[in-house]
């Protein structure tokens, strides 16, 4: 009786091993299609198919989807991604695309969480604000940009560029070409001063103004654009 039990177990184990080997044969149960789940703005499904196509045709049970997950996560626009098998022949890709905030410096971008990245493509229409500053100050610049927009948009000044230079001084550039030098101290107070004086004193002459310097206790200085020389007579 015990011999019969042992033989039966051996037979079951052998059958399971043979069956497992059959399931894992290279030509059996091939992956045939890719399904993408997630909102796409700067990415397109073609971006994923180009990577996942290398895994199509591989055995459903054997294909190393961890490698595929790592390949997809290397795309700078992908913030989070997961890959899984979907019976009988599908690779399912679930992702969250990074939400860009604007440009950072000359070539990089920064997302809404203050993470910098170098995009491979930019399909979402702008315009994007331009930020630049010391490494590690990304979140601070995003916050200050939002506060400055809330303060200055109502008076007709749309901020398009915010820079904190190596000396920690602030520069602002607006869509009408106006540049404002704030300096290192009292950023909020000086911007509030700009919001008060711009409609009353500066808006009417904006075409002549190159730079407004707010680094004064109770005032500001204006640098005028160079006057064009009058044409010679005759």
C-alpha positions in Angstrom: 0.0 0.0 0.0 2.7 2.5 0.9 4.6 1.6 -2.2 1.5 2.5 -4.2 1.2 5.9 -2.5 4.8 6.6 -3.2 4.5 5.7 -6.8 1.3 7.8 -7.1 3.1 10.9 -5.7 6.1 10.3 -8.0 3.8 10.2 -10.9 2.0 13.4 -9.9 5.3 15.2 -9.3 6.6 14.0 -12.7 3.4 15.1 -14.4 3.5 18.5 -12.8 7.1 19.0 -13.9 6.4 17.9 -17.4 3.3 20.1 -17.5 5.2 23.1 -16.1 7.9 22.6 -18.7 5.3 22.5 -21.5 3.8 25.8 -20.2 7.2 27.4 -20.3 8.2 26.4 -23.7 9.4 29.4 -25.8 6.7 29.1 -28.5 3.8 28.4 -26.1 1.3 31.0 -24.9 3.0 34.0 -26.5 2.2 37.6 -25.4 0.5 39.3 -28.3 -0.8 42.7 -27.3 -0.2 45.7 -25.0 -2.9 47.6 -23.0 -2.1 51.0 -21.5 -4.1 52.5 -18.6 -3.6 56.1 -17.5 -4.1 59.7 -18.7 -1.6 60.6 -21.4 -0.7 64.3 -22.1 3.0 64.3 -23.1 3.2 60.6 -23.7 1.5 58.5 -26.4 0.7 54.8 -26.6 3.3 54.5 -29.3 6.0 55.3 -26.7 5.0 52.2 -24.7 4.6 49.9 -27.7 8.1 50.7 -28.9 9.4 49.4 -25.5 7.0 46.6 -24.9 7.2 45.2 -28.4 10.5 43.6 -27.4 8.5 41.3 -25.0 5.7 40.4 -27.4 6.1 36.8 -28.6 7.7 35.7 -25.4 6.1 33.1 -23.2 3.3 34.4 -21.0 4.7 32.7 -18.0 8.4 33.3 -18.6 8.6 36.9 -19.9 10.5 39.0 -17.4 8.1 41.9 -16.9 10.3 43.4 -14.1 12.7 44.3 -16.8 9.9 45.9 -18.9 8.8 47.8 -15.8 12.3 49.2 -15.3 12.6 50.1 -19.0 9.3 52.1 -18.8 10.3 53.8 -15.5 13.4 55.2 -17.2 11.1 57.5 -19.3 11.4 60.9 -17.6 7.7 61.7 -18.2 6.6 58.6 -16.1 6.2 59.3 -12.4 4.8 55.8 -11.5 4.3 52.6 -13.5 3.3 49.0 -12.9 3.3 46.1 -15.4 1.3 42.8 -15.1 0.2 39.9 -17.2 -3.4 39.7 -18.3 -4.5 36.2 -19.4 -4.3 34.9 -22.0 -1.9 37.1 -24.1 -1.8 40.7 -22.8 0.7 43.0 -21.1 -1.1 45.6 -19.1 0.7 48.9 -18.3 -0.7 51.1 -15.6 1.0 54.5 -15.2 0.8 58.0 -13.8 2.3 60.7 -16.0 4.4 63.4 -14.4 2.6 66.8 -14.2 4.9 69.4 -15.5 5.0 72.9 -13.9 7.4 74.7 -16.3 10.9 75.0 -17.5 13.9 75.0 -15.2 17.0 76.7 -16.5 17.9 76.2 -20.1 17.0 72.6 -20.9 15.3 70.9 -17.9 11.7 71.0 -16.7 10.3 70.9 -13.2 7.1 69.1 -12.1 4.4 70.3 -9.7 6.2 68.4 -6.9 9.5 70.2 -7.5 11.2 67.3 -9.2 13.5 68.3 -12.1 13.6 66.1 -15.2 14.9 66.3 -18.8 12.0 65.6 -21.2 12.4 63.6 -24.3 9.3 65.2 -26.0 6.9 67.9 -25.1 3.4 67.4 -26.6 1.3 69.4 -24.1 0.8 73.0 -25.3 2.3 75.8 -23.2 3.0 78.5 -22.5 5.2 77.2 -19.7 6.7 79.6 -17.1 10.5 79.6 -16.8 12.2 79.2 -13.4 15.8 79.1 -12.4 17.6 78.9 -9.1 19.9 77.0 -6.8 19.5 73.3 -6.6 17.1 72.3 -3.8 15.0 75.5 -4.1 12.6 74.1 -6.7 9.6 73.9 -4.4 10.3 77.4 -3.0 10.3 78.9 -6.5 7.1 77.2 -7.5 5.4 78.5 -4.3 6.7 82.1 -4.8 5.8 82.0 -8.5 2.2 81.2 -7.5 2.1 83.9 -4.9 3.5 86.5 -7.3 0.9 85.6 -10.0 -1.9 85.9 -7.5 -0.7 89.4 -6.5 0.3 90.8 -9.9 -2.1 89.2 -12.4 -5.0 91.5 -11.3 -3.0 94.6 -12.2 -2.1 93.4 -15.7 1.4 92.0 -15.0 1.7 88.3 -16.1 4.8 86.7 -14.7 6.6 84.5 -17.2 10.1 84.1 -15.7 11.3 83.9 -12.1 15.0 83.6 -11.2 16.9 83.4 -8.0 20.5 84.0 -8.8 23.7 82.7 -7.1 23.5 85.6 -4.6 19.9 84.6 -3.7 18.6 87.8 -5.3 15.3 87.7 -7.2 14.6 88.7 -10.8 11.1 88.7 -12.4 10.2 89.0 -16.1 6.7 89.8 -17.3 5.0 89.1 -20.7 5.1 92.8 -21.6 9.0 92.7 -21.4 9.3 94.4 -18.1 12.1 93.2 -15.8 12.0 93.7 -12.1 14.9 93.4 -9.7 13.8 92.7 -6.2 17.1 91.9 -4.4 17.6 89.3 -1.7 15.4 90.7 1.1 11.7 91.6 1.8 10.5 89.8 -1.4 6.8 89.9 -0.4 6.9 93.5 0.8 8.6 94.8 -2.3 6.2 93.0 -4.6 3.3 94.5 -2.7 4.9 97.9 -3.4 5.1 97.1 -7.1 1.5 96.1 -7.1 0.6 99.5 -5.6 2.7 101.8 -7.8 2.5 100.0 -11.2 -1.1 101.0 -12.1 -0.6 104.6 -10.9 2.9 105.4 -12.1 4.3 102.8 -14.4 1.6 101.2 -16.6 1.2 104.3 -18.8 4.9 104.3 -19.6 5.6 100.6 -19.9 6.9 100.9 -23.5 9.7 103.1 -22.2 10.7 101.1 -19.1 13.5 98.4 -19.3 14.0 97.6 -15.6 12.4 98.5 -12.3 14.7 98.2 -9.2 12.8 97.7 -5.9 15.9 97.6 -3.7 15.0 100.7 -1.8 13.4 101.3 1.6 10.5 103.5 0.5 10.8 103.7 -3.3 12.1 102.3 -6.5 14.3 103.2 -9.5 13.6 102.9 -13.2 16.0 102.3 -16.0 14.6 103.6 -19.2 15.0 101.9 -22.6 17.6 103.6 -24.8 15.9 106.2 -27.0 16.2 105.7 -30.7 18.1 108.5 -32.4 16.0 110.8 -34.6 16.5 110.3 -38.3 18.9 112.8 -39.9 17.3 115.4 -42.1 17.7 115.4 -45.8 
